[in-house]
Amino acid sequence: MTPRLQARWKQAESDLAMAEFARAGGFFAQACYHCSQAAEKALKGLLIALGEEPPRSHALERLVDALAATGLPVDQLRDLQLKVLSRMTTATRYPDGDEAPADLFDDRDCAQALAIARSVLARVREQLQPPDAPG
């Protein structure tokens, strides 16, 4: 694992841990945001591992498209509700009219975001594992 990839992966895991911490404290909007960040960093890390420069985008679907362009099978990633997580990148941080994000996200939203983010990290982790040595 290159230092650049290692840094992305470490931060993805840290963002996921922060999401879990925020959820435990009842900070659901912040937890959802960190879930989106964890997934984004993991996907960008996988692109780096494949020798590609990740696009400057928060759209997880666009990152999966970039992975697909490398020939990597991405069906399992496409099966996840990535659009939900992508929307959380901004909706969890900026008020919409007179509603604060803190009032718009609840534990159910957070549970969904955590499940998606955990799945993204698990699938990326599988791709980063070296194949078993013949033996």
N, C-alpha and C positions, 0 to 999 in steps of 0.2 A: 504494500500500500504506500503510495507516494505521500510526502508530507502534505501536499495540497488536498489530496483526497482524504487523508487522515483528519485534517482540520475540518473539512466539510462534515465528515461522518461524526466526529466528536461533537460538533455544534448541533447536528440533527438530533443526536441522542440527548444533548443538554436541553434543547428546546422541548423535546417530548417530556423529559423529566420536569421541566418548568410548567408545562401544561398540566401535568398530574398534580403538582404542588398547588398551582392556582385553582384548580378544580376543588381540591380539598379545602381551600380557604373560601370557596364560594365565589371566586372571581371567574365566572364562566366565559365572559367575552374575551378576557385575556388568555384563558386556557385555550379557547378556540383559535385565537391568533397564533399562539405558539404551536398548535397542532399543524396549522397551515405552513408555518415556517419549517418545522421539522420535516415535513413531507417534501417541501421545495428543496431544502438543502440535501436531502438524501437523493432525490432524483438528479439534481445537478452534480452531486458527487459521482453517481453512476455514469453520467455523461463524461465526466473527467476521466474516470477509470477506463472508459472506452476510447479515450484520446480525442474527445470532442470538446469544444468550447461551449458551455451552456449558454442558451439565449438569455438575454436580460429580460426576464419575464417572471411574473408571479403566477401565471396561468399554468397550473399543473398539467392540464391536457396538452398544452403546447410542449411542455417538457417531455411528456410521453410520446408525442409525435416525433420529437427529435430523437428519442431512443429508438423508435420504430424505424426511423430513417437509417439507423446504423445496422439494421437487420436483426436487432434483438427482439425476441418474442415479447410482446407487451399485452397480450390478451388479459392476463390476470390483473394488470394495472388498469386497463380500460374498464374492467368489470367493477372497479371501485367507484364510489360517488365523488370523484375528484372535483367536479364542478362546485359541489357544496363547500368543500374545503377551500377552493380557490376564492370563492366569494368572501370567505371569512378573513382574508388578508386585509381588506379595507373596511368591511362592514363592522368588524369588531373594534375598530380604532377610532372611527369618525362618526359623530352624530349625524343622523339622517333627519333633517328638519329639527323638530323639538324633542326627539327621542335619543337618549344616550345609549350607546351600545351595551352598557351595563344593564339596561332595562330590557334589551331585546334578546339576550341569550340566556338560556337556562341550562339546568343540568342535563336535560335530554339532548340539547344541541351539543353540549360538551361531550357526552357519552358517544354520540355519533362521530364527532370530530376525532376523538381519541381512537375509536375503532378504525377509522379510515387511516389516520396517521400511523398507527401501529402496523396496519397491514402494508402500507407503503414501505415502511422501514424493514419489515420482515421480508418482503419481496426483493428489495434492493440488497439486503444482507445476503440472501440466497444467491443473487447474481455476482456478488463480490467474493463469495467463497471460491477458493480454487477447486478445480475438479479433483476428485479422489485420485490419488496416485495408483497406477496399476500395480497389482500385487497379488 
